Every structure is written in C-alpha cells, then in structure tokens.
Amino acid sequence: MKRLVLGALLLAALGGCAGDKGKELFDTAQFEEKQNNREHAKQLYQEIVTKHPDSPLAKQAQERLAALGGK
C-alpha cells in the first residue's frame, strides 16, 4: 500500500507543471523518512546530491544522508 501511495505521489509530481526536480525529490525523501523507509529516503537524497548538485537542496540532502548514515 505504501508503494502505491508513493507511486501516485510521484506520478502527480512528474505529471504536473514544470518544477524544481530537486525539490520534488527532497519532499519525497522527507515523506519516506516519516514513513520510516530510511533506505529509500537515502537513495532519494543521494540522487539529489548526484543529479542536482547545484540545487539549493543538495547541501540539505547531504546533511540528511549523514544523519541517516548515508553514503
């Protein structure tokens, strides 16, 4: 069920108006943290750092990775 909700959220985010992809990933990662899905949250934070290093949220994503014991 959790994956279904996440899939719906991602589709809504991707299908909407153009926005900051880094922000969308960060919001989803925070949601995953709240759902206690730390591994997926870490993957999303890492994706922000890797694919959107110039995003204002890249530093915050790096901090969250460190707090979660990320890469």
Biopython code that builds the backbone (N, CA, C, O; Angstrom):
import numpy as np
from Bio.PDB.StructureBuilder import StructureBuilder

atoms = [
    (1, "MET", "N", (0.826, -1.196, 0.000)),
    (1, "MET", "CA", (0.000, 0.000, 0.000)),
    (1, "MET", "C", (0.868, 1.257, 0.000)),
    (1, "MET", "O", (0.577, 2.229, -0.697)),
    (2, "LYS", "N", (1.946, 1.219, 0.801)),
    (2, "LYS", "CA", (2.844, 2.373, 0.886)),
    (2, "LYS", "C", (3.438, 2.684, -0.484)),
    (2, "LYS", "O", (3.551, 3.849, -0.866)),
    (3, "ARG", "N", (3.818, 1.642, -1.222)),
    (3, "ARG", "CA", (4.401, 1.832, -2.556)),
    (3, "ARG", "C", (3.367, 2.413, -3.510)),
    (3, "ARG", "O", (3.706, 3.235, -4.362)),
    (4, "LEU", "N", (2.127, 2.004, -3.380)),
    (4, "LEU", "CA", (1.069, 2.523, -4.237)),
    (4, "LEU", "C", (0.874, 4.016, -4.003)),
    (4, "LEU", "O", (0.736, 4.787, -4.953)),
    (5, "VAL", "N", (0.864, 4.417, -2.747)),
    (5, "VAL", "CA", (0.719, 5.835, -2.404)),
    (5, "VAL", "C", (1.917, 6.616, -2.928)),
    (5, "VAL", "O", (1.759, 7.691, -3.507)),
    (6, "LEU", "N", (3.116, 6.075, -2.726)),
    (6, "LEU", "CA", (4.318, 6.748, -3.210)),
    (6, "LEU", "C", (4.284, 6.875, -4.723)),
    (6, "LEU", "O", (4.619, 7.927, -5.268)),
    (7, "GLY", "N", (3.882, 5.808, -5.404)),
    (7, "GLY", "CA", (3.789, 5.852, -6.864)),
    (7, "GLY", "C", (2.829, 6.921, -7.327)),
    (7, "GLY", "O", (3.112, 7.642, -8.284)),
    (8, "ALA", "N", (1.702, 7.031, -6.662)),
    (8, "ALA", "CA", (0.714, 8.047, -7.023)),
    (8, "ALA", "C", (1.277, 9.448, -6.800)),
    (8, "ALA", "O", (1.066, 10.344, -7.617)),
    (9, "LEU", "N", (1.993, 9.634, -5.692)),
    (9, "LEU", "CA", (2.609, 10.935, -5.419)),
    (9, "LEU", "C", (3.657, 11.290, -6.470)),
    (9, "LEU", "O", (3.726, 12.428, -6.932)),
    (10, "LEU", "N", (4.463, 10.312, -6.836)),
    (10, "LEU", "CA", (5.492, 10.570, -7.844)),
    (10, "LEU", "C", (4.883, 10.882, -9.198)),
    (10, "LEU", "O", (5.345, 11.785, -9.895)),
    (11, "LEU", "N", (3.847, 10.141, -9.578)),
    (11, "LEU", "CA", (3.189, 10.406, -10.855)),
    (11, "LEU", "C", (2.569, 11.794, -10.872)),
    (11, "LEU", "O", (2.646, 12.504, -11.875)),
    (12, "ALA", "N", (1.961, 12.173, -9.773)),
    (12, "ALA", "CA", (1.361, 13.508, -9.694)),
    (12, "ALA", "C", (2.437, 14.578, -9.807)),
    (12, "ALA", "O", (2.245, 15.591, -10.481)),
    (13, "ALA", "N", (3.561, 14.354, -9.151)),
    (13, "ALA", "CA", (4.647, 15.332, -9.201)),
    (13, "ALA", "C", (5.257, 15.407, -10.594)),
    (13, "ALA", "O", (5.545, 16.495, -11.092)),
    (14, "LEU", "N", (5.452, 14.269, -11.212)),
    (14, "LEU", "CA", (6.064, 14.253, -12.539)),
    (14, "LEU", "C", (5.113, 14.734, -13.621)),
    (14, "LEU", "O", (5.540, 15.312, -14.620)),
    (15, "GLY", "N", (3.842, 14.498, -13.422)),
    (15, "GLY", "CA", (2.863, 14.877, -14.431)),
    (15, "GLY", "C", (2.400, 16.313, -14.323)),
    (15, "GLY", "O", (1.706, 16.811, -15.209)),
    (16, "GLY", "N", (2.780, 16.988, -13.237)),
    (16, "GLY", "CA", (2.338, 18.359, -13.026)),
    (16, "GLY", "C", (3.144, 19.352, -13.836)),
    (16, "GLY", "O", (3.918, 18.969, -14.714)),
    (17, "CYS", "N", (2.965, 20.596, -13.549)),
    (17, "CYS", "CA", (3.708, 21.650, -14.224)),
    (17, "CYS", "C", (5.184, 21.500, -13.914)),
    (17, "CYS", "O", (5.574, 20.870, -12.931)),
    (18, "ALA", "N", (5.986, 22.087, -14.767)),
    (18, "ALA", "CA", (7.432, 22.017, -14.560)),
    (18, "ALA", "C", (7.770, 22.636, -13.219)),
    (18, "ALA", "O", (7.288, 23.715, -12.872)),
    (19, "GLY", "N", (8.603, 21.939, -12.476)),
    (19, "GLY", "CA", (9.003, 22.431, -11.168)),
    (19, "GLY", "C", (10.431, 22.054, -10.913)),
    (19, "GLY", "O", (11.103, 21.506, -11.786)),
    (20, "ASP", "N", (10.888, 22.334, -9.752)),
    (20, "ASP", "CA", (12.246, 22.006, -9.373)),
    (20, "ASP", "C", (12.314, 20.528, -9.009)),
    (20, "ASP", "O", (11.783, 20.110, -7.981)),
    (21, "LYS", "N", (12.964, 19.746, -9.851)),
    (21, "LYS", "CA", (13.046, 18.300, -9.631)),
    (21, "LYS", "C", (13.744, 17.985, -8.314)),
    (21, "LYS", "O", (13.354, 17.049, -7.616)),
    (22, "GLY", "N", (14.771, 18.757, -7.968)),
    (22, "GLY", "CA", (15.444, 18.538, -6.692)),
    (22, "GLY", "C", (14.493, 18.699, -5.522)),
    (22, "GLY", "O", (14.556, 17.935, -4.558)),
    (23, "LYS", "N", (13.616, 19.682, -5.599)),
    (23, "LYS", "CA", (12.626, 19.920, -4.531)),
    (23, "LYS", "C", (11.647, 18.758, -4.432)),
    (23, "LYS", "O", (11.285, 18.329, -3.337)),
    (24, "GLU", "N", (11.225, 18.256, -5.580)),
    (24, "GLU", "CA", (10.294, 17.119, -5.586)),
    (24, "GLU", "C", (10.943, 15.894, -4.944)),
    (24, "GLU", "O", (10.322, 15.193, -4.146)),
    (25, "LEU", "N", (12.197, 15.649, -5.304)),
    (25, "LEU", "CA", (12.906, 14.517, -4.714)),
    (25, "LEU", "C", (13.087, 14.698, -3.208)),
    (25, "LEU", "O", (12.922, 13.752, -2.437)),
    (26, "PHE", "N", (13.425, 15.914, -2.800)),
    (26, "PHE", "CA", (13.631, 16.185, -1.379)),
    (26, "PHE", "C", (12.335, 15.974, -0.594)),
    (26, "PHE", "O", (12.340, 15.365, 0.476)),
    (27, "ASP", "N", (11.234, 16.478, -1.133)),
    (27, "ASP", "CA", (9.941, 16.303, -0.469)),
    (27, "ASP", "C", (9.591, 14.826, -0.340)),
    (27, "ASP", "O", (9.102, 14.386, 0.700)),
    (28, "THR", "N", (9.843, 14.066, -1.396)),
    (28, "THR", "CA", (9.550, 12.635, -1.366)),
    (28, "THR", "C", (10.458, 11.929, -0.373)),
    (28, "THR", "O", (10.015, 11.032, 0.343)),
    (29, "ALA", "N", (11.722, 12.324, -0.323)),
    (29, "ALA", "CA", (12.648, 11.719, 0.636)),
    (29, "ALA", "C", (12.205, 11.991, 2.074)),
    (29, "ALA", "O", (12.276, 11.108, 2.929)),
    (30, "GLN", "N", (11.752, 13.207, 2.331)),
    (30, "GLN", "CA", (11.248, 13.525, 3.669)),
    (30, "GLN", "C", (10.015, 12.683, 4.005)),
    (30, "GLN", "O", (9.864, 12.207, 5.130)),
    (31, "PHE", "N", (9.144, 12.508, 3.023)),
    (31, "PHE", "CA", (7.965, 11.653, 3.215)),
    (31, "PHE", "C", (8.406, 10.228, 3.559)),
    (31, "PHE", "O", (7.858, 9.601, 4.465)),
    (32, "GLU", "N", (9.394, 9.730, 2.830)),
    (32, "GLU", "CA", (9.891, 8.373, 3.084)),
    (32, "GLU", "C", (10.485, 8.256, 4.485)),
    (32, "GLU", "O", (10.307, 7.238, 5.153)),
    (33, "GLU", "N", (11.182, 9.282, 4.926)),
    (33, "GLU", "CA", (11.708, 9.276, 6.295)),
    (33, "GLU", "C", (10.572, 9.166, 7.306)),
    (33, "GLU", "O", (10.641, 8.379, 8.249)),
    (34, "LYS", "N", (9.529, 9.961, 7.099)),
    (34, "LYS", "CA", (8.391, 9.942, 8.021)),
    (34, "LYS", "C", (7.687, 8.588, 8.024)),
    (34, "LYS", "O", (7.086, 8.196, 9.025)),
    (35, "GLN", "N", (7.763, 7.874, 6.896)),
    (35, "GLN", "CA", (7.165, 6.544, 6.800)),
    (35, "GLN", "C", (8.121, 5.459, 7.311)),
    (35, "GLN", "O", (7.830, 4.266, 7.226)),
    (36, "ASN", "N", (9.274, 5.904, 7.847)),
    (36, "ASN", "CA", (10.296, 5.012, 8.384)),
    (36, "ASN", "C", (10.909, 4.123, 7.301)),
    (36, "ASN", "O", (11.322, 2.996, 7.574)),
    (37, "ASN", "N", (10.963, 4.633, 6.082)),
    (37, "ASN", "CA", (11.595, 3.931, 4.969)),
    (37, "ASN", "C", (12.935, 4.604, 4.690)),
    (37, "ASN", "O", (13.116, 5.291, 3.684)),
    (38, "ARG", "N", (13.864, 4.385, 5.612)),
    (38, "ARG", "CA", (15.146, 5.081, 5.586)),
    (38, "ARG", "C", (15.971, 4.772, 4.338)),
    (38, "ARG", "O", (16.614, 5.666, 3.789)),
    (39, "GLU", "N", (15.958, 3.531, 3.891)),
    (39, "GLU", "CA", (16.782, 3.164, 2.736)),
    (39, "GLU", "C", (16.331, 3.905, 1.475)),
    (39, "GLU", "O", (17.160, 4.388, 0.704)),
    (40, "HIS", "N", (15.034, 3.991, 1.273)),
    (40, "HIS", "CA", (14.549, 4.715, 0.087)),
    (40, "HIS", "C", (14.817, 6.210, 0.231)),
    (40, "HIS", "O", (15.164, 6.875, -0.746)),
    (41, "ALA", "N", (14.660, 6.737, 1.430)),
    (41, "ALA", "CA", (14.967, 8.152, 1.666)),
    (41, "ALA", "C", (16.426, 8.424, 1.332)),
    (41, "ALA", "O", (16.732, 9.425, 0.683)),
    (42, "LYS", "N", (17.341, 7.544, 1.766)),
    (42, "LYS", "CA", (18.755, 7.729, 1.470)),
    (42, "LYS", "C", (19.019, 7.684, -0.030)),
    (42, "LYS", "O", (19.834, 8.453, -0.540)),
    (43, "GLN", "N", (18.339, 6.792, -0.737)),
    (43, "GLN", "CA", (18.508, 6.721, -2.191)),
    (43, "GLN", "C", (18.086, 8.034, -2.851)),
    (43, "GLN", "O", (18.757, 8.529, -3.757)),
    (44, "LEU", "N", (16.982, 8.582, -2.393)),
    (44, "LEU", "CA", (16.481, 9.831, -2.973)),
    (44, "LEU", "C", (17.401, 11.002, -2.646)),
    (44, "LEU", "O", (17.678, 11.830, -3.514)),
    (45, "TYR", "N", (17.879, 11.083, -1.406)),
    (45, "TYR", "CA", (18.812, 12.141, -1.039)),
    (45, "TYR", "C", (20.089, 12.025, -1.882)),
    (45, "TYR", "O", (20.621, 13.029, -2.355)),
    (46, "GLN", "N", (20.571, 10.794, -2.063)),
    (46, "GLN", "CA", (21.774, 10.588, -2.870)),
    (46, "GLN", "C", (21.538, 11.013, -4.317)),
    (46, "GLN", "O", (22.432, 11.569, -4.955)),
    (47, "GLU", "N", (20.355, 10.756, -4.827)),
    (47, "GLU", "CA", (20.026, 11.170, -6.192)),
    (47, "GLU", "C", (20.071, 12.692, -6.332)),
    (47, "GLU", "O", (20.532, 13.211, -7.348)),
    (48, "ILE", "N", (19.596, 13.398, -5.320)),
    (48, "ILE", "CA", (19.655, 14.865, -5.339)),
    (48, "ILE", "C", (21.108, 15.321, -5.405)),
    (48, "ILE", "O", (21.463, 16.171, -6.221)),
    (49, "VAL", "N", (21.940, 14.753, -4.545)),
    (49, "VAL", "CA", (23.344, 15.146, -4.483)),
    (49, "VAL", "C", (24.049, 14.843, -5.809)),
    (49, "VAL", "O", (24.865, 15.635, -6.280)),
    (50, "THR", "N", (23.731, 13.704, -6.399)),
    (50, "THR", "CA", (24.391, 13.275, -7.631)),
    (50, "THR", "C", (23.884, 14.008, -8.870)),
    (50, "THR", "O", (24.675, 14.500, -9.675)),
    (51, "LYS", "N", (22.567, 14.076, -9.018)),
    (51, "LYS", "CA", (21.983, 14.611, -10.249)),
    (51, "LYS", "C", (21.693, 16.104, -10.207)),
    (51, "LYS", "O", (21.561, 16.741, -11.252)),
    (52, "HIS", "N", (21.595, 16.663, -9.017)),
    (52, "HIS", "CA", (21.252, 18.081, -8.870)),
    (52, "HIS", "C", (22.204, 18.767, -7.884)),
    (52, "HIS", "O", (21.756, 19.382, -6.916)),
    (53, "PRO", "N", (23.518, 18.662, -8.129)),
    (53, "PRO", "CA", (24.474, 19.198, -7.154)),
    (53, "PRO", "C", (24.398, 20.711, -6.972)),
    (53, "PRO", "O", (24.832, 21.237, -5.947)),
    (54, "ASP", "N", (23.849, 21.411, -7.961)),
    (54, "ASP", "CA", (23.742, 22.866, -7.864)),
    (54, "ASP", "C", (22.422, 23.315, -7.233)),
    (54, "ASP", "O", (22.199, 24.507, -7.021)),
    (55, "SER", "N", (21.566, 22.359, -6.941)),
    (55, "SER", "CA", (20.289, 22.675, -6.304)),
    (55, "SER", "C", (20.545, 23.190, -4.895)),
    (55, "SER", "O", (21.434, 22.695, -4.202)),
    (56, "PRO", "N", (19.770, 24.181, -4.472)),
    (56, "PRO", "CA", (19.927, 24.671, -3.097)),
    (56, "PRO", "C", (19.696, 23.570, -2.056)),
    (56, "PRO", "O", (20.145, 23.686, -0.916)),
    (57, "LEU", "N", (19.003, 22.515, -2.449)),
    (57, "LEU", "CA", (18.698, 21.449, -1.504)),
    (57, "LEU", "C", (19.777, 20.370, -1.441)),
    (57, "LEU", "O", (19.699, 19.466, -0.608)),
    (58, "ALA", "N", (20.778, 20.456, -2.311)),
    (58, "ALA", "CA", (21.827, 19.430, -2.322)),
    (58, "ALA", "C", (22.561, 19.382, -0.983)),
    (58, "ALA", "O", (22.871, 18.301, -0.483)),
    (59, "LYS", "N", (22.837, 20.543, -0.405)),
    (59, "LYS", "CA", (23.520, 20.584, 0.900)),
    (59, "LYS", "C", (22.641, 19.962, 1.987)),
    (59, "LYS", "O", (23.128, 19.205, 2.827)),
    (60, "GLN", "N", (21.362, 20.280, 1.966)),
    (60, "GLN", "CA", (20.446, 19.702, 2.955)),
    (60, "GLN", "C", (20.338, 18.191, 2.766)),
    (60, "GLN", "O", (20.281, 17.436, 3.737)),
    (61, "ALA", "N", (20.310, 17.761, 1.508)),
    (61, "ALA", "CA", (20.243, 16.324, 1.224)),
    (61, "ALA", "C", (21.494, 15.634, 1.759)),
    (61, "ALA", "O", (21.409, 14.543, 2.324)),
    (62, "GLN", "N", (22.650, 16.262, 1.584)),
    (62, "GLN", "CA", (23.901, 15.697, 2.099)),
    (62, "GLN", "C", (23.859, 15.600, 3.624)),
    (62, "GLN", "O", (24.331, 14.622, 4.203)),
    (63, "GLU", "N", (23.298, 16.607, 4.259)),
    (63, "GLU", "CA", (23.173, 16.590, 5.720)),
    (63, "GLU", "C", (22.238, 15.472, 6.179)),
    (63, "GLU", "O", (22.510, 14.800, 7.174)),
    (64, "ARG", "N", (21.142, 15.276, 5.456)),
    (64, "ARG", "CA", (20.202, 14.213, 5.817)),
    (64, "ARG", "C", (20.850, 12.849, 5.617)),
    (64, "ARG", "O", (20.644, 11.936, 6.416)),
    (65, "LEU", "N", (21.636, 12.711, 4.543)),
    (65, "LEU", "CA", (22.356, 11.448, 4.314)),
    (65, "LEU", "C", (23.278, 11.147, 5.491)),
    (65, "LEU", "O", (23.322, 10.020, 5.982)),
    (66, "ALA", "N", (24.008, 12.157, 5.936)),
    (66, "ALA", "CA", (24.916, 11.970, 7.059)),
    (66, "ALA", "C", (24.147, 11.564, 8.323)),
    (66, "ALA", "O", (24.584, 10.690, 9.072)),
    (67, "ALA", "N", (23.014, 12.202, 8.543)),
    (67, "ALA", "CA", (22.208, 11.900, 9.733)),
    (67, "ALA", "C", (21.623, 10.485, 9.669)),
    (67, "ALA", "O", (21.422, 9.841, 10.699)),
    (68, "LEU", "N", (21.355, 10.011, 8.454)),
    (68, "LEU", "CA", (20.789, 8.675, 8.284)),
    (68, "LEU", "C", (21.865, 7.603, 8.111)),
    (68, "LEU", "O", (21.558, 6.426, 7.921)),
    (69, "GLY", "N", (23.119, 8.022, 8.178)),
    (69, "GLY", "CA", (24.202, 7.058, 7.979)),
    (69, "GLY", "C", (24.375, 6.722, 6.517)),
    (69, "GLY", "O", (24.677, 5.583, 6.160)),
    (70, "GLY", "N", (24.179, 7.730, 5.665)),
    (70, "GLY", "CA", (24.246, 7.517, 4.215)),
    (70, "GLY", "C", (25.645, 7.383, 3.699)),
    (70, "GLY", "O", (26.618, 7.313, 4.450)),
    (71, "LYS", "N", (25.717, 7.349, 2.378)),
    (71, "LYS", "CA", (26.966, 7.089, 1.659)),
    (71, "LYS", "C", (27.939, 8.237, 1.793)),
    (71, "LYS", "O", (29.041, 8.179, 1.247)),
]
sb = StructureBuilder()
sb.init_structure("model")
sb.init_model(0)
sb.init_chain("A")
sb.init_seg("    ")
for serial, (resi, resn, name, xyz) in enumerate(atoms, 1):
    if name == "N":
        sb.init_residue(resn, " ", resi, " ")
    sb.init_atom(name, np.array(xyz, "f"), 0.0, 1.0, " ", f" {name:<3s}", serial, name[0])
structure = sb.get_structure()
